[in-house]
Amino acid sequence: MIDPIIQKTGEIYPAWRSVEVSGSVLGTYVHNNKTAIIVSLEGGSSELAKDLAMHITAMKPEYINPVEITTDTRKMMTEVFEKEVAAIDKPAEIKKKMLDGKINTYFKEKNPHGATFH
């Protein structure tokens, strides 16, 4: 079943990246025949699910799960935000909260689930 897909798309898609999707309402969106999103809702409408799928595609998420973020990426972004926070005249405990907030906000914007990244 996978071989015809590989032949048609020219892409090798590992089966371990497959996910079973279930729910009372499903919505899909395919952008430029390259990016496909499936949204599963418990309630709502298929139109809402499709709108959410389109929105996720427009956001161009880089991560689905926090474990996908490499140590190097996390370190690099932490250093960038540490420099920003260091220039602010606030107590250390406030700077720490600001740093955590900046890091979480950055990675939430890169992931469709909005998971917290620590």
C-alpha positions in Angstrom: 0.0 0.0 0.0 2.9 2.4 0.8 4.9 1.7 -2.4 2.3 3.3 -4.8 2.3 6.4 -2.6 6.1 6.6 -2.6 6.1 6.2 -6.4 3.4 8.9 -6.9 4.9 11.5 -4.5 8.5 10.7 -4.6 8.6 10.9 -0.8 9.5 8.1 1.5 7.1 8.3 4.4 8.0 6.1 7.4 5.0 4.1 8.7 6.0 4.8 12.3 5.0 8.5 11.7 1.4 7.4 11.1 -1.2 8.3 13.6 -4.7 6.9 13.9 -7.3 9.7 14.0 -10.8 9.3 15.5 -13.5 11.6 16.7 -17.1 12.5 16.3 -16.1 15.3 13.8 -13.2 15.2 11.4 -12.0 18.1 9.2 -9.2 18.0 6.7 -7.2 20.5 4.6 -4.5 19.9 2.0 -2.3 22.9 1.1 -0.6 22.9 -2.3 -0.7 19.0 -2.4 2.2 19.0 0.1 0.9 19.7 3.6 -2.1 17.8 5.0 -3.8 18.5 8.3 -6.5 16.4 10.0 -8.4 17.8 12.9 -10.5 15.7 15.2 -13.2 17.3 17.3 -15.6 16.0 20.0 -18.5 18.3 19.0 -18.6 21.2 16.6 -19.0 20.8 12.9 -16.9 19.6 10.0 -16.7 23.2 8.7 -15.1 24.3 12.0 -12.7 21.3 11.9 -11.7 22.3 8.4 -11.2 26.0 9.4 -9.0 24.8 12.3 -7.0 22.6 9.9 -6.5 25.6 7.6 -5.4 27.8 10.5 -2.9 25.2 11.7 -1.4 24.9 8.1 -1.1 28.7 7.9 0.8 28.7 11.2 3.4 26.3 9.7 4.1 24.4 13.0 7.6 23.1 13.4 6.9 20.8 16.3 4.0 18.5 17.2 5.5 17.4 20.5 7.9 19.1 22.9 10.3 16.0 22.7 10.9 16.9 19.0 12.8 20.0 20.0 16.5 19.4 19.8 18.8 20.3 22.7 20.7 22.6 20.4 17.5 24.5 19.4 16.4 24.8 23.0 19.9 26.1 24.0 20.1 28.6 21.2 16.7 30.1 21.9 17.4 30.2 25.6 20.6 32.2 25.0 18.8 34.6 22.7 16.1 35.3 25.3 18.6 35.4 28.2 20.3 38.3 26.4 17.0 40.1 26.0 16.0 39.6 29.6 19.5 40.6 30.9 19.1 44.1 29.5 15.9 44.7 31.6 16.2 46.4 35.0 14.2 44.0 37.1 14.9 41.6 40.1 16.3 38.2 39.3 13.1 36.3 40.1 11.1 38.5 37.7 13.7 38.0 35.0 13.5 34.2 35.5 9.7 34.4 35.0 10.1 36.6 31.9 12.7 34.2 30.5 10.4 31.2 31.0 7.5 33.1 29.5 9.5 34.1 26.4 10.7 30.5 25.8 7.2 29.0 26.3 5.6 31.6 24.0 8.2 31.0 21.3 7.8 27.3 21.2 4.0 27.4 21.6 3.9 29.5 18.4 5.9 26.7 16.7 3.5 23.9 17.7 -0.2 23.5 16.9 -1.0 22.0 20.3 0.2 24.9 22.3 1.9 22.5 24.7 4.1 24.0 27.5 7.8 23.6 26.8 10.2 23.5 29.8 
